[in-house]
């Protein structure tokens, strides 16, 4: 079992709510999953603009930008011409996995706590 796991959550500015997309054993796979979700959202943004303006939109109009700290990160979509950020954000957060231990009730339990 890994010492640390990473959660990938998606949040929106529109609703202010979010949900967990997955839990991954390493940071690289978590970032890949976030980029995959962002690529899908970029395709949706382009299709929406093409429908709105009734004209083709260049794929490079939008870009996925990874904003990384030590272990955690955010992936945002930026509209290149305006510099504005889209309303969907993917958050990557590390959590430390603590080995199972016997409880006073006799059952072993896994504990996951946010990594510092």
Secondary structure, DSSP 8 states (H G I E B T S, - for coil): --SEEEEEEEEETTTS-EEEEEEESSHHHHHHHHHHHHHHHHHHHHHHHHHHHTS---GGGEEEEEEE-SS-EEEEEEETTT--EEEEEEEEEEEEEEEEEE-TTS-EEEEEEE--
